[in-house]
Amino acid sequence: MTLMEDTPATAQVTTRNPVDGTVVATYPIADHAAVAAHVDRARAGAAWWRDQGYRDRRAHLLRWKSAIANGAEELADLISAETGKPHGDALLEIMLTLGHLDWAAKNAERVLKRRKVKAGLINYNQHATVGYEPYGVVGVIGPWNYPLYTPMGSISYALAAGNAVVFKPSELTPGPAVWIAERWAEAVGHDVLLALTGDGGTGTALATSAVDKIAFTGSTATAKKVMASAAQRLTPIVAECGGKDAVLVAADADLEAAADFIVFGGMGNSGQTCVGVERVYVAESVKDSLVAKVVARAERLRTDGQDAHYGPMTLPSQTDVVAQHVNDALRTGSAALGGPDSIKGRRIDPIVITDVDESSEAVQAETFGPLVVINPVANLDEAVDRANGTPYGLGAAVFTSNRRAGKAAAARLETGVVTINSVLGFAGVAALPFGGVKESGFGRIHGADGLREFSAAKSIAIQTRKAALNLLTLDRTDKDMHTVSKMIPMLHGRAKGAKH
């Protein structure tokens, strides 16, 4: 069964393997009418899904999780074919995804169920509760670099919160979206999760459709367009955009560990990771040693063949961006490894450039390729200042043996997530929310905040008895108002706990 079989579209998008250019599959491009029809179907599915309640939804989600896990090898083959990443990387992506799905399914009731809150002394006669209710239908627009893990960070939590989802994947990698939606149809059904393939026009149609919320992952420029489209219906949006993540390395850091993580974070997935390592600020006294260790590890990486550590650029035009940033970095910096000759079409060998001017595109703009810039600083304070010196604020990492100094640096970094003595360590911790600040976006996925992101808070106050002071009337007595005038300074006039 294919969930696109009823789409009245004539145009098609064909996916090709970035490794050899062979055709992977062909999918229809859904137009505005097809988008509207899918949203209508999801609306009906949302009513059924909401009525299932937390426990039945948990059972359905875990059954779907099992179906995905049992087909992991097939799904990994599809991810690898459309992205060009190694099969092992695709399997890791699936494992991380299932961890989040499991957490969302098992924790939704605890996080979102209605609970009592204190009404306060004056409102002793009110029984106050707050609960979280699903929006209805959530539109998810996913990226191509992690076509399963990233969008499922929204899908899993939106479904667990009781919403139906219409998922529009990137036109470069629609296969995993259709695959997981087919597994859903087999395991659960009821039009609760629908995949909608297409191009940018399809995404625009989804953003302007009757969905109740949009979850978008992609570039900052595209996020602004999606926001403008969603604003036509005042549809709320959660946006996870680009990053220019920095690693800060103190003089007392474990340089071997730092080098390992820098290469992993900077070169893994061909550098096509929004929270990947693009900049390194290292104490000047240990800079040469760190650079040598990073280069020694990076130059061993293979970018071709069955045993490649990472594959080619999934998006062909990204090669030009990497080339532009390399050339700009070399205007002021020095190549410690590689350079323009490392760019061999869509395959790019690791590139490490040092001492690059902070105004360079390679420092200020998202590269999204296997290029790491390493610049010296006097100390962690200067490293933090430089790390904060871009429009982005997604993630960062600090390496130091001084835990207090690491925490202090983390507190000053203007990002949504910080890891200390690792990179990407948060990705597998399902309880941690993820998202950025500044031009890296807003809103959160994952964790309790991710469940609440796809829920609307509803407050209920029940009057259980008559109030001692009858203030909620236009016939207030002089006696009641005299009491109020005495209570205001008594309750709020003393600044308890205020410093003098």
C-alpha positions in Angstrom: 0.0 0.0 0.0 1.2 3.5 -0.7 -0.4 6.4 1.1 0.0 8.6 -2.0 -2.1 6.4 -4.3 -5.1 8.8 -4.2 -3.2 12.0 -4.8 -4.4 13.7 -7.9 -1.0 14.9 -9.0 0.6 14.6 -12.5 4.0 16.0 -11.7 6.6 13.8 -10.1 9.9 14.0 -8.2 12.6 11.4 -8.8 15.2 10.6 -6.1 18.7 9.6 -7.0 21.5 8.0 -5.0 24.1 10.7 -4.4 26.9 8.1 -4.5 26.3 7.0 -8.2 23.3 8.9 -9.5 21.1 5.9 -9.9 17.4 6.3 -9.6 16.0 5.3 -6.2 12.3 6.0 -6.7 9.7 8.3 -8.1 7.0 10.1 -6.1 4.1 12.4 -7.0 4.2 16.1 -6.3 1.1 16.9 -4.3 -0.7 20.2 -5.3 -2.8 22.4 -3.1 -5.9 20.2 -3.6 -4.0 17.1 -2.6 -2.7 18.9 0.5 -6.1 20.0 1.5 -7.5 16.5 1.0 -4.8 15.0 3.2 -5.4 17.6 5.9 -9.1 16.8 5.8 -8.3 13.1 6.2 -6.0 13.8 9.1 -8.7 15.9 10.7 -11.0 12.9 10.8 -8.1 10.7 12.1 -7.3 13.2 14.8 -10.8 12.9 16.3 -10.4 9.1 16.6 -6.8 9.4 17.9 -7.8 11.9 20.6 -10.6 9.7 21.8 -8.1 6.8 22.3 -6.7 8.4 25.5 -3.2 8.2 26.7 -3.0 4.5 27.4 -4.4 3.3 24.1 -2.3 5.8 22.2 0.8 4.5 24.1 -0.1 1.0 23.0 -0.5 2.0 19.4 2.7 4.0 19.3 4.7 1.1 20.8 3.2 -1.2 18.2 4.3 1.2 15.5 7.7 1.4 17.1 8.0 -2.3 16.9 7.1 -2.3 13.2 9.8 0.2 12.5 12.4 -1.7 14.5 11.6 -4.9 12.8 12.1 -3.3 9.4 15.2 -1.3 10.4 17.5 -2.9 7.8 15.1 -2.1 5.0 14.6 1.4 6.3 18.4 2.0 6.7 18.9 0.9 3.1 16.4 3.5 1.9 17.9 6.2 4.0 21.4 5.4 2.8 20.2 5.3 -0.9 18.6 8.7 -0.8 21.1 10.5 1.4 24.3 8.8 0.4 25.3 8.2 4.0 26.8 4.9 5.0 24.4 2.1 6.1 25.8 2.1 9.6 25.0 5.8 10.0 21.5 5.2 8.8 21.1 2.4 11.4 22.3 4.8 14.2 19.8 7.3 13.0 17.0 4.7 13.4 18.2 3.7 16.8 18.2 7.3 18.1 14.8 7.9 16.6 13.2 4.8 18.3 14.6 5.9 21.6 12.7 9.2 21.3 9.5 7.5 20.1 9.6 5.2 23.1 10.1 8.0 25.6 7.3 10.1 24.1 4.9 7.2 24.1 5.6 6.3 27.7 5.8 9.8 29.2 2.9 11.7 27.5 0.4 10.9 30.2 2.7 11.9 33.1 3.6 15.2 31.4 0.3 16.3 29.9 -2.5 14.9 32.1 -4.6 17.3 34.1 -3.2 18.2 37.5 -4.2 20.3 40.4 -2.5 23.6 41.1 -2.6 25.8 44.2 -5.3 28.5 43.9 -3.9 30.7 46.7 -5.3 32.0 49.9 -7.8 34.5 48.5 -9.1 31.9 46.0 -9.5 29.1 48.6 -12.9 28.3 47.2 -11.6 27.5 43.7 -10.4 24.1 42.7 -7.8 24.9 40.0 -6.4 22.4 37.5 -4.3 22.6 34.3 -4.1 20.1 31.5 -2.7 19.9 28.0 -4.8 19.1 25.0 -3.8 18.3 21.4 -3.9 21.0 18.7 -5.6 18.6 16.3 -3.6 18.3 13.1 0.2 19.1 13.0 2.0 19.7 9.7 5.6 18.6 9.8 8.1 19.8 7.1 11.3 17.7 7.4 14.9 18.1 6.1 17.0 15.8 4.0 20.2 15.5 6.1 18.5 13.3 8.8 15.3 12.3 7.1 14.1 10.1 9.9 15.6 11.3 13.2 15.0 15.0 12.8 11.3 15.0 11.7 10.4 12.2 14.1 11.5 14.5 16.9 8.3 16.4 16.0 6.2 13.5 14.8 6.7 11.2 17.8 5.9 14.0 20.3 3.0 15.4 18.3 1.4 11.9 18.0 2.0 11.1 21.7 0.3 14.4 22.6 -2.8 13.3 20.7 -2.4 15.0 17.4 -2.7 13.7 13.9 0.3 14.5 11.6 0.6 15.3 7.9 4.3 14.9 7.1 5.9 16.6 4.1 9.5 15.4 3.7 12.3 16.9 1.6 12.0 16.2 -2.1 15.5 14.8 -1.9 14.5 12.1 0.7 10.8 11.3 0.6 11.3 7.5 0.9 11.6 7.2 4.7 8.5 9.3 5.2 6.4 7.1 2.9 7.9 4.0 4.5 7.1 5.0 8.1 3.6 6.1 7.1 3.0 2.7 5.5 4.1 1.0 8.7 1.7 3.2 10.6 -1.2 2.3 8.2 -0.4 -1.4 8.8 0.0 -1.1 12.6 -2.6 1.5 13.5 -4.4 3.1 10.5 -7.2 5.7 10.8 -5.4 8.4 8.9 -3.5 9.6 11.9 -0.1 9.8 10.2 -0.1 10.7 6.5 2.9 11.3 4.2 2.7 13.9 1.6 5.5 14.0 -1.0 6.3 17.0 -3.2 8.5 20.0 -3.7 8.7 23.5 -2.2 5.2 24.3 -3.5 3.8 21.4 -1.6 5.5 22.7 1.6 4.0 26.1 1.0 0.6 24.6 0.5 0.9 22.7 3.8 2.0 25.9 5.6 -1.1 27.7 4.4 -3.5 24.8 4.9 -5.9 24.3 7.7 -3.4 22.5 10.0 -3.3 23.7 13.6 0.5 23.9 14.0 3.6 23.7 11.8 6.9 22.0 12.8 9.6 23.1 10.4 13.3 22.0 10.1 15.5 23.7 7.6 17.4 26.9 6.8 16.7 30.2 8.5 15.8 31.7 5.2 13.2 29.1 4.4 11.9 29.2 8.0 11.0 32.9 7.4 9.1 32.0 4.3 7.2 29.2 6.1 6.4 31.6 9.0 5.1 34.2 6.5 2.9 31.5 4.9 1.6 30.2 8.2 0.9 33.8 9.4 -1.9 34.0 6.8 -4.0 31.7 9.2 -2.1 32.7 12.3 -0.9 29.1 12.5 1.7 28.7 15.3 5.1 27.3 14.3 8.1 25.6 15.9 11.2 26.2 13.9 14.6 24.4 14.1 16.9 26.2 11.7 20.6 26.3 11.0 23.5 26.5 13.3 27.2 27.5 13.4 28.1 25.5 16.4 31.4 26.1 18.2 33.6 23.9 20.4 35.5 25.6 23.2 38.7 23.9 24.3 40.5 25.1 27.5 44.2 24.6 28.1 43.4 21.9 30.7 41.2 19.9 28.4 41.7 16.3 27.4 43.0 17.1 23.9 42.7 13.5 22.7 39.0 13.4 23.5 38.4 16.8 22.2 40.1 15.9 18.8 38.0 12.8 18.5 34.8 14.6 19.1 35.7 17.5 16.8 36.3 15.1 13.9 33.2 13.2 14.7 31.1 16.3 15.0 32.7 18.2 12.1 33.1 15.5 9.5 30.3 13.0 10.4 27.5 12.9 7.8 29.8 14.9 5.5 29.4 17.8 7.9 25.7 18.0 7.0 24.5 18.3 10.6 22.7 21.4 12.0 24.4 20.8 15.4 27.7 19.7 13.9 31.1 21.2 14.7 32.0 24.1 12.4 34.2 26.3 14.6 36.7 25.5 17.3 38.1 28.1 19.8 41.1 26.7 21.6 43.5 28.1 24.2 46.5 29.4 22.3 49.0 27.4 24.5 47.6 24.1 23.3 46.3 25.1 19.8 49.2 23.5 17.8 48.8 20.3 19.7 45.0 20.1 19.2 45.3 21.0 15.5 47.9 18.2 15.0 45.6 15.7 16.7 42.5 16.8 14.7 44.5 16.5 11.5 45.9 13.1 12.3 42.4 11.8 12.8 40.7 13.6 9.9 43.3 12.6 7.3 42.5 8.9 8.0 38.9 9.3 7.0 37.8 7.6 3.8 35.1 9.3 1.6 34.8 6.7 -1.1 34.1 3.0 -1.3 32.2 0.5 0.8 34.1 1.4 3.9 33.7 5.2 3.6 33.3 7.1 6.9 30.9 9.5 5.2 29.3 9.9 1.8 28.9 12.7 -0.7 26.9 15.9 -0.4 23.2 15.0 -0.5 22.3 18.4 -1.9 24.4 19.1 -5.0 24.4 22.9 -4.6 25.9 22.6 -1.1 29.3 21.8 -2.7 29.4 25.4 -4.0 28.7 26.8 -0.5 31.6 24.7 0.9 33.9 25.9 -1.8 33.0 29.5 -1.3 33.6 29.2 2.5 37.0 27.4 2.0 38.2 30.1 -0.4 37.1 32.9 1.9 38.7 31.3 4.9 42.0 31.0 3.1 42.1 34.7 2.5 43.2 35.1 6.1 43.7 31.6 7.4 46.1 28.7 6.8 45.1 25.2 5.6 46.1 22.5 8.2 44.5 19.8 6.1 43.0 19.9 2.6 41.8 22.9 0.7 40.0 23.7 -2.6 41.5 20.5 -4.1 39.6 18.5 -1.4 36.4 19.3 -3.2 35.9 16.6 -5.8 32.4 17.1 -7.1 29.9 16.0 -4.5 32.7 14.2 -2.5 34.6 16.4 -0.2 37.6 15.2 1.8 38.1 16.7 5.3 39.3 20.3 5.5 40.8 22.0 8.5 41.7 25.7 8.4 43.3 27.7 11.2 43.6 31.4 12.2 40.6 32.5 10.1 39.3 36.1 10.5 36.1 36.2 12.5 34.3 38.2 9.8 34.9 35.4 7.3 31.9 33.5 5.8 33.5 30.3 7.1 33.1 31.7 10.7 29.8 33.6 10.4 27.6 31.5 8.0 26.5 27.9 8.1 28.8 25.8 5.9 27.1 22.4 6.2 30.1 20.5 4.9 33.2 18.8 6.2 35.1 22.0 7.0 36.3 22.9 10.5 37.9 26.3 11.4 40.2 26.3 14.4 41.1 29.7 16.0 43.2 30.4 19.1 41.9 32.4 22.1 43.4 33.5 25.3 41.0 31.7 27.6 37.4 30.4 27.9 36.0 33.8 28.4 37.2 35.0 25.0 36.1 31.7 23.5 32.5 32.3 24.8 32.5 35.8 23.4 33.6 34.6 20.0 31.2 31.6 20.0 28.4 34.1 20.7 29.5 36.3 17.8 27.3 34.9 15.1 23.5 35.2 14.3 23.1 31.5 15.2 22.5 29.9 18.6 21.7 26.2 18.3 24.4 24.2 20.1 27.9 24.4 21.5 30.4 22.3 23.4 33.0 23.0 26.1 36.1 20.8 26.8 37.8 21.4 30.2 38.8 19.3 33.2 37.5 22.1 35.5 33.8 21.3 35.9 33.0 24.6 37.5 34.6 26.5 34.6 32.8 24.3 32.1 29.4 25.1 33.7 30.2 28.8 33.9 31.0 28.8 30.2 27.9 26.8 29.3 25.8 29.3 31.3 27.1 32.2 29.2 26.8 30.5 25.8 23.8 31.8 23.8 22.6 28.5 22.6 19.7 26.1 23.1 22.0 23.2 24.1 25.5 22.8 25.5 27.5 19.6 26.0 30.6 19.5 28.2 33.4 17.1 27.3 31.5 15.7 24.3 29.5 16.8 21.3 26.0 15.7 20.3 25.7 13.9 23.7 22.2 15.3 24.1 20.9 13.7 20.9 20.1 10.4 22.5 18.8 11.8 25.8 15.1 11.8 25.1 14.2 13.7 28.2 16.2 16.8 27.1 14.4 19.4 25.0 16.1 20.5 21.8 15.9 23.8 19.9 17.8 27.0 19.3 17.8 30.7 20.0 18.4 33.7 17.7 18.4 32.8 14.1 18.6 29.1 14.9 14.9 29.1 15.6 12.4 28.8 18.5 10.2 26.3 20.2 11.4 22.9 21.4 11.1 19.3 20.4 12.0 16.3 22.6 11.4 15.8 26.3 8.5 17.2 28.3 8.9 20.5 26.6 8.5 18.8 23.3 5.3 17.1 24.4 3.9 20.5 25.6 5.1 22.1 22.3 2.4 20.1 20.5 -0.3 20.8 23.2 -2.4 23.7 24.2 -2.7 24.4 27.9 -6.2 24.5 29.2 -7.0 25.9 32.7 -10.1 25.0 34.6 -11.3 26.7 37.9 -14.3 25.2 39.7 -15.9 27.2 42.5 -16.5 24.7 45.3 -18.1 27.0 47.9 -19.2 30.6 48.4 -16.3 33.1 48.8 -15.9 34.9 52.1 -15.5 38.1 50.2 -18.0 38.4 47.4 -15.9 40.3 44.9 -17.0 38.8 41.6 -20.1 40.9 41.4 -21.0 44.5 40.5 -22.8 44.8 43.8 -19.8 44.7 46.1 -20.4 46.0 49.6 -18.4 48.8 51.2 -17.5 46.3 53.9 -15.9 43.9 51.4 -14.0 46.7 49.7 -12.8 48.0 53.0 -11.4 44.5 53.7 -9.7 44.5 50.3 -8.0 47.8 51.0 -6.6 46.4 54.3 -5.5 43.1 52.7 -3.5 44.6 49.8 -0.6 45.9 52.0 -0.9 43.0 54.4 -0.5 40.4 51.6 1.8 42.3 49.2 3.3 45.3 51.0 6.2 43.5 52.6 9.1 42.6 50.3 9.9 39.3 52.0 13.2 37.9 50.8 14.2 41.2 49.1 17.8 42.3 49.5 18.3 45.7 51.2 
